Amino acid sequence: NELAMEIPIPHYPPYTSKYNPHISPLCQGLIFESVQTVKDFMVTATTRTGLKLLISILYNTYQTDRNVAVDFKSNLKIVFD
């Protein structure tokens, strides 16, 4: 609303939120021994057009079971597709 522009947000199908089409095929059959090993492996991935991935490891602890405000939908101009 503050930007006064439409921002489309695509979503993967249910239960595939962590799927990444550039990374998932590369990970088949690998054993991840540490977070650093995963990072080192994933930075080697590229797309057909040469796009390289930037990998960041977040070590923060995040609160779980958070919910949006009760009036979330009524306060924002969201069009659910």
C-alpha positions in Angstrom: 0.0 0.0 0.0 2.8 2.4 0.9 4.5 1.9 -2.5 1.2 2.4 -4.4 2.0 -0.5 -6.7 0.9 -4.0 -7.4 3.3 -6.7 -6.3 2.5 -10.2 -7.5 3.8 -13.0 -5.2 3.9 -16.4 -6.8 3.8 -19.5 -4.5 5.0 -23.0 -5.0 2.3 -25.7 -4.6 1.5 -26.9 -1.1 4.3 -28.9 0.6 7.0 -27.6 -1.8 7.9 -24.3 -0.1 11.5 -25.4 0.3 11.8 -26.7 -3.3 14.3 -24.8 -5.5 14.5 -26.0 -9.1 18.1 -25.1 -9.4 19.3 -26.7 -6.2 17.1 -29.8 -5.6 18.3 -31.8 -8.6 21.9 -31.2 -7.5 21.3 -32.5 -4.0 20.0 -36.0 -5.0 22.1 -38.7 -3.3 24.2 -36.3 -1.2 24.8 -36.6 2.5 25.0 -33.2 4.2 27.5 -33.5 7.0 27.4 -29.8 8.1 25.8 -26.5 7.2 29.1 -25.3 5.8 29.3 -28.4 3.5 25.8 -27.6 2.1 26.8 -23.9 1.6 30.0 -24.8 -0.2 28.1 -27.2 -2.5 25.3 -24.9 -3.3 27.5 -21.9 -4.3 28.7 -24.1 -7.2 25.1 -24.2 -8.7 24.3 -22.1 -11.8 21.4 -21.8 -14.2 21.5 -22.4 -17.9 21.8 -18.7 -18.5 24.8 -18.5 -16.2 23.1 -17.0 -13.1 25.0 -17.9 -10.0 23.4 -18.3 -6.6 24.3 -16.2 -3.5 24.1 -18.4 -0.4 23.8 -17.0 3.1 23.5 -18.9 6.3 21.3 -17.4 8.9 22.2 -18.5 12.4 19.4 -16.4 14.1 16.8 -18.1 16.2 13.3 -17.2 15.1 10.1 -17.3 17.0 7.7 -20.1 15.9 3.9 -20.2 16.0 3.5 -16.6 15.1 0.2 -15.6 13.5 -0.9 -12.6 11.5 -3.2 -10.0 13.0 -6.9 -10.9 13.1 -7.8 -8.1 10.8 -4.9 -8.8 8.4 -7.0 -9.3 5.3 -9.3 -6.3 5.9 -6.4 -3.8 6.4 -4.4 -4.6 3.2 -5.4 -4.4 -0.4 -4.7 -8.0 -1.2 -6.2 -9.9 -4.1 -5.9 -13.6 -3.6 -5.6 -15.4 -7.0 
